Amino acid sequence: MSNLPDEAFRDTIGTIDEEGNRKFVFPKKPSGKFYEYRKWVSYFLLAILVANPFVKINGNQFMMFNVLERRFNIFGFPFWPQDFYLFVLFMIVGVVFVILFTVIFGRIFCGWICPQTIFLEMVFRRIEYWIEGDRGAQIRLSKQEWNAEKIRKKGLKWTIFLIISFFIANIFLAYLISSDELIMMIKDGPKNHVSTLISLLIFTGVFYFVFVWFREQVCIIACPYGRLQGVLLDNKSINVAYDFVRGEKEAGRAKYNKQEDRAATGKGDCIDCKQCVHVCPTGIDIRNGTQLECVNCTACIDECDTIMEGVGLPKGLIRYASEDEIEKKSKFRFTARMKGYTAVLVILIGVLTGLLFLRTEVEATIFRLPGQLYQHKGDDISNVFTFKIINKTNLDFDDIHFKLNGIQGKINVVGQQEFKVKRQGMSSGTLFVEIHQYLLEHDKTKIKIDVYNGDKIIETTSTNFLSPRSFD
């Protein structure tokens, strides 16, 4: 046992020993009510995670984050580079929601929803239990020499982990480049897409490294969310917490002795069995209070309840509770801080909803060609413009043409009068606008141009038309 003073745990990480070396965690296989709930939640979320890139709404991939082309789909809404402000607003709403959720419920997101935890605890760790056995068997196997049994078990586990990592990398790639593109590349064969294959192997290596070796260190060291909880949590936040008032009482915790009356001796209900420590996937002692490493996975709650039931003591020694509830018996209340975050979240959602309704499915921009003024063509004045049309819909526009709105004149597109814009595509070019000089009252006139697909107006845009100051 460590000789560190009682509060020294706050200066160390549970996965690092006193010499500063990595201390691998071999958690006991959890079981109980919360673990069963977590399994159902995890498998449901895993199904959504795998299905998201392959589900389409109105022809749009449900979730896509194409960083290279700056094209994103969120809940079936396509976002182009021109819509980046909406994407940022979506992200801000998500961050504020997580902050509010953390202020109220602590780090429950990490233990129940985070993909890292779900994959590690509900996929890789369960395969490990199946192949190597529970905590004791894993520790013995780790210490044992490399014989036929160890090579067989480790080899089988690492092979399965590699296959799953490759599968996860493909799903991750589908989010980045779209599922259609991924399926097309698979059909074409790896020889025709060497760069993508290299990227896929790199992703596979990263996931393999994380789930075979790095593991809980992602939550403790790499994830910034764990660091945030220190400033987000307070005494009123609900966490996985040890009831120190009941567990320690006057005489403190002590081993269980069925021959004594613990109430008479003043001993706490904690029998110091350390099962809550053994079952913890990050290797902490929850009895030391809220810690950076705790991901609120509830494994300690299930294990403690099982022990309490076995020794005839009430369950709930470790439970979801706030510090004020444990120490002061205060009931949960919605604080001013929580109300403030809620108000900010509601405002952001309202702004985002309004902007989504105002967002157009076709975006047309027309700008005067830089460095060009105007030309005389008889009695007409001509300006040259560049245009760009973005089709955010899943319909092909086969007959795009332009018409002036509110003023007579002609529009000539360089190359062709009518052209096509494919779905989720873009088209650009140059056009000339000619207007009779006597229809222009100023040297800079704002004109409107309607964009048609066939007989239907799909967008109206405006630009400035230059002309001489005087026609006298």
ABEGO torsion letter per residue (X at the ends): XBABBAAAAAABBAABBAAGBBBBBBBBBBBEAAAAAAAAAAAAAAAAAAAAAABBBGGBBABBBBAAAGBBBBGGBBBBAAAAAAAAAAAAAAAAAAAAAAAAAEAAAAAAABAAAAAAAAAAAAAAAAAAEBAAAAAAAAABBBBAAAAAAAAAAAAAAAAAAAAAAAAAAAAAAEAAAAAAAAAAEAAABAAAAAAAAAAAAAAAAAAAAAEAAAAAAABAAAAAAAAABBAABBBBBBBAAAAAEAAEBBBBBAABBAAAAGBBABAGAGAAAAABAAGBBAAAEBBAABAGAGAAAAAAAAAAAAAGBBBGABBBBBAAAAAAGBBBBBBAAAAAAAAAAAAAAAAAAAAAAABBABBBBBBBBBGBBBBBBEABBBBBBBBBBBBABABBBABBBBBBBGBBEBBBBBGBABBBBBBGBBBBEBBBBBBBAAABABABBBBBBBBBBEABBABBBBBBBBBBABAX
